[in-house]
Amino acid sequence: MEHTILYQKEAPSYGHYDIVVLGGGPSGVCAAVEAARNGAKTLLVEGAGMLGGMATTALVGPFMTNYDRDGNRPVVGGLYREIIERLSRTDGAILPEETDSPSIHTSFLQRYHRHVTPFDSFQLQIVLDELTQEAGVDVLLYTRFVDCICENGRIKAVILAALEGLRSVTGDLFIDCTGNADVASAAGVPTWKGEEDSGIPQPGTLMFEVDQVEDERYLARPTKPVKAYRMPRKGCYKVNHYHVYNVDATDSRSMTRAHMEARRQVLDAYRVLHDETPGFEHAQLTQTASVLGMRESRHIEGRYKVTVDDVNQGVKFSDRVALFAFGMDVHTRRSTDSGNFKIEVADIYYVPYRSLLPLSCDNLLVAGKTISCQSQAAGGLRVMPCAMALGQAAGAAAALAKKSGVLPADISIPALHETLRAHGAILD
Ligand SMILES: Cc1cc2nc3c(=O)[nH]c(=O)nc-3n(C[C@H](O)[C@H](O)[C@H](O)COP(=O)(O)OP(=O)(O)OC[C@H]3O[C@@H](n4cnc5c(N)ncnc54)[C@H](O)[C@@H]3O)c2cc1C
C-alpha cells in the first residue's frame, strides 16, 4: 500500500464483559455457550448476519465424522452432540449412528467418512440462535472485529466495525474464533499462512445446493463427475466440487478475485451435473453460498504446536481437550498437485490445551481451525466437529480462568477436565 492516512476517532463502548468471543462459527458458538453456561458474562461478535460460520454462510456440510478412524465409537460429544440432537428432532440432521459410508451422504467416499452428520443449514442457524439465547450469551451479528488495544501483553479492548460505526468493548478474556486468527494477528501473536514452506493455503470452494435429484438413479451409478452430498431431505444435495487456488483469506482483493472465479465455476459444475450425472437431469439450483469457503488461512504459534507425528502416532497429552480421528485432508494446493489424505492418522489423536494458547498475549485463547498446528496436521483438525470441541474447551477454560482469578495458562487442568466431562465432552 503506497499511502496511509492517520485516522483517530472515539469508539463508544458496548461495555465490559468477562469473556469476549470473536467469530460465531462452529468454534465460536461453542466457546460462547460453554463460557456463559459456566457463569461468565459473555459477548459473541459475528461479522455475518447469522451464526454458524462455514456451516451456514459457506453452506459447508455434512458435519464430518465424529468417530474414531475406523468408525467404531464417537470421540466428540458435548455441545456437538447437543446441537445435532436438537437438529435431528425437526429432521434438520441425520444422526451419525444412522449413516455409514460409502453412501450418497459421503459422495461415495469411504475412508475416514464413516458416520458423517448431514444437516440443513437454515435449521442450524435457528438452533444456534436458540442455544446462544438460552445460555444468556449477548450476541452481536453484522459486527466485525477490526483491531485491538493491548497493554502489558494483554488485550484491553477490541475495536469493532458495527452498523452504527466504530465501537469498542473491554473484557477480561478474549477468544479468537475468526477462522483467520484476526485477533491474534492484531495482538501481535506470531502467525503464518498456509503451508509452512510455500505459504500457499488449501484452496477455496464456493458451495451450492440443488434439489429435485432422483436419489435412486444417483445411487445406481457411483462413478460421478461432481462431488455431491445428500442432505437430510430426499433429493437435496450440497455440491463441493471445484477449487480456487492461492487465495489469501485475509486479503480483500484476493477474496474478491477468487469469489468471482468461483461463481463461474458453479455455473460449470451445475451444467456438468445436469448433462452428465444420472439422477441430476432435473436438478434445480436452490442457493449458492454467500461466502467463499476457505479451508485454511493463518495458523498461530502457540505454547505447543501439534505435529503430523502427533496425529499419526496418537500421542496422548495429559492436557488434552479434544479427541479426533478424521484423516489429514489437505486438498491440492496447486492445480498441478494430486491427492489428499497422504499420511495415515492414528485410530484416535489428541489436541493439547497448550495449542489453544498463543505464544504471546496472556488473556487470549484461540479455537477452531487456526490453533497452533502444523499445516498438514490441520488438514484433519480443521473440520467442524473438532472445531466445536475446541471451542467448547476454550469457553470452559476461559470461564475457569475468570472464576479462579488466574490467566488461561495457569488454570488447573484436572478442573478443566472435570468441567468438560460434566458437559459431555469425551477425553478418553
Ligand atoms: C469448502 C469447504 C468444505 C469443507 N467441508 C467440510 C465438511 O464436509 N465437513 C466438515 O465438518 N468440515 C468441512 N470443512 C471445514 C470447516 O467448515 C471449517 O474448518 C470450520 O467451519 C472451522 O470452524 P471455525 O469456527 O474455526 O471457523 P469458521 O467456520 O470459518 O467461522 C469463523 C466465523 O468468524 C466470523 N469472522 C471472521 N472474521 C471475523 C471478524 N474479523 N469479526 C467478526 N467475525 C469474524 C466468520 O464470519 C465466521 O462466522 C470445509 C471447509 C471448506 C471451506
The ligand as a Gaussian input file, in Angstrom:
#p B3LYP/6-31G(d) Opt

LIG

0 1
 C      -15.170000     -25.740000       1.007000
 C      -15.068000     -26.344000       2.357000
 C      -15.554000     -27.613000       2.578000
 C      -15.494000     -28.168000       3.852000
 N      -16.071000     -29.391000       4.067000
 C      -16.274000     -29.788000       5.345000
 C      -17.126000     -30.893000       5.611000
 O      -17.681000     -31.516000       4.707000
 N      -17.335000     -31.233000       6.911000
 C      -16.747000     -30.564000       7.950000
 O      -17.001000     -30.923000       9.112000
 N      -15.916000     -29.511000       7.716000
 C      -15.687000     -29.101000       6.447000
 N      -14.913000     -28.006000       6.193000
 C      -14.153000     -27.369000       7.285000
 C      -14.968000     -26.487000       8.206000
 O      -16.062000     -25.910000       7.567000
 C      -14.146000     -25.357000       8.845000
 O      -12.834000     -25.701000       9.045000
 C      -14.809000     -24.984000      10.164000
 O      -16.023000     -24.338000       9.875000
 C      -13.908000     -24.132000      11.028000
 O      -14.636000     -23.578000      12.095000
 P      -14.145000     -22.235000      12.768000
 O      -15.132000     -21.946000      13.844000
 O      -12.722000     -22.352000      13.109000
 O      -14.193000     -21.114000      11.615000
 P      -15.310000     -20.642000      10.582000
 O      -16.320000     -21.677000      10.293000
 O      -14.543000     -20.063000       9.447000
 O      -16.041000     -19.472000      11.375000
 C      -15.432000     -18.221000      11.594000
 C      -16.510000     -17.188000      11.881000
 O      -15.901000     -15.962000      12.253000
 C      -16.501000     -14.893000      11.538000
 N      -15.476000     -13.869000      11.384000
 C      -14.340000     -13.943000      10.650000
 N      -13.614000     -12.821000      10.780000
 C      -14.308000     -12.034000      11.628000
 C      -14.082000     -10.738000      12.169000
 N      -12.978000     -10.028000      11.863000
 N      -15.014000     -10.219000      13.001000
 C      -16.131000     -10.913000      13.318000
 N      -16.412000     -12.144000      12.832000
 C      -15.489000     -12.695000      12.001000
 C      -16.926000     -15.505000      10.209000
 O      -17.964000     -14.756000       9.620000
 C      -17.378000     -16.887000      10.660000
 O      -18.727000     -16.899000      11.052000
 C      -14.911000     -27.437000       4.917000
 C      -14.413000     -26.164000       4.697000
 C      -14.495000     -25.608000       3.435000
 C      -14.003000     -24.221000       3.231000

